[in-house]
Amino acid sequence: MTLTDPAISTTTGAVLDGPALWSAQAHMPSVLGRQLVIERGEGSYLTTADGQRLFDGTAGLWHANIGHSHPELARAAHEQMLRLETYHVFGRYANDQALELGERLAALAPMERAKVILNSGGSDAIDVACKLARRHWQREGRGSKQIILSREHAYHGLHAYGTSIAGLDFNREGYGTESLVPETARVSADDIAQVEQTIARLGADSIAAIVAEPIQGTGGVNPPADGYLEGLQRLAREHDILLILDEVITGFGRTGEMFAAQRYGIEPDMVTFAKGVTSGYAPLGGVLVAHRLWEPFYVDSPDTPVFRHGATYAGHATAAAVALANLDVLERDGLVPRVRELEQVLRAQLDGLQQRQEAVVDVRVAGFLGGVSLDERLVNERVADRAVELGFITRPLRGNTLQLSPPFIVSDQEVVNYVAAIEQAIAEESQR
Ligand code: PMP
């Protein structure tokens, strides 16, 4: 994924100005004058400030799983704010919504007797999980275990830990000689024998945890190679390395199970989540923590340590109320099993696309996540821009890939129409 748009050339060297809002992950001179300002959302469709209607084929940043502007979630937020906007969860304080959401998430978690730490998003969740991993080994008297491993091409948000463990180099560069947080290392994203070699080279006594997206998202929609996740779990167990699954994209149904850990039969030590927990209706993320990690912090003794982490909005009551309403919608409307059907539809459409379009070199589907990789004659940014002109949002990712991850509420026909639009954009760009 390059974040600059080669279609736009800025050659004058002048400092440009524009709105006061500094966009995220943006080459600003390429963005100015062509921002897509979204003003309304309804289900799977968006309307821009200049009146264009767009199919949200990526569910925003893989978050709008139940679609946009759902009245039940709006009502949950409204009612909660009228009763109590929030109260913090530091020390002996808590709020009823955060407690209820904790119970609900623990019951869904892909591990027994999980505890739940809440915060504001995916990057936050990664910071918490990495800190808890290091804290765990210090408390065990094995403080040399500090290195956090992550996979090549990984994306774990952009806070300090996420930046340091990024597998996409452009997200790591420019913040220090190597990274912000010392003691991190990358492992092969698909070859378990190479992961084993890296562990041997670094020494298991220096490794705290491995963080892995079960299906890499920003790295190009890469489902795990056969046996890879099982291999990670085996190595983690053999070498006393904690396994942290980053389910910020895959959590809450995107793979046809509540968590991808369940789809692939993995029992992680921690799971990070965000996005789908509220379908983006409120900023909320968190970490599911397995019992062997939390129990030492719950021992009835004056010597029991405190996990020194927290933030004002951890367990935000309105965000939690919205999450509970979102889980109600997911469950009542059967959206997680629906994803399993949508996976079949998307796979059939993308297989057809690959057969018909020479420029498509690879397609990957896992759950309702699709990646379409193009050959070097095409530029994915241009194809994505053309798709937007046709009324369909897709997003350029690493590996000259396009991201397809619509909301779970779409019809089979809408998936067919979406892939047809992407095919038209590819065909037109192939002829330029
Ligand atoms: N982990 C993964 C796998 C992600 O895809 C993302 C966001 N795309 C994050 C972490 C960071 O989440 P947030 O943007 O909510 O901080």
Boltz pocket constraint, residues with backbone or C-beta under 6 A from the ligand:
constraints:
  - pocket:
      binder: B
      contacts: [[A, 61], [A, 120], [A, 121], [A, 122], [A, 123], [A, 124], [A, 126], [A, 155], [A, 156], [A, 157], [A, 158], [A, 213], [A, 217], [A, 218], [A, 246], [A, 247], [A, 248], [A, 249], [A, 274], [A, 275], [A, 285]]
      max_distance: 6.0
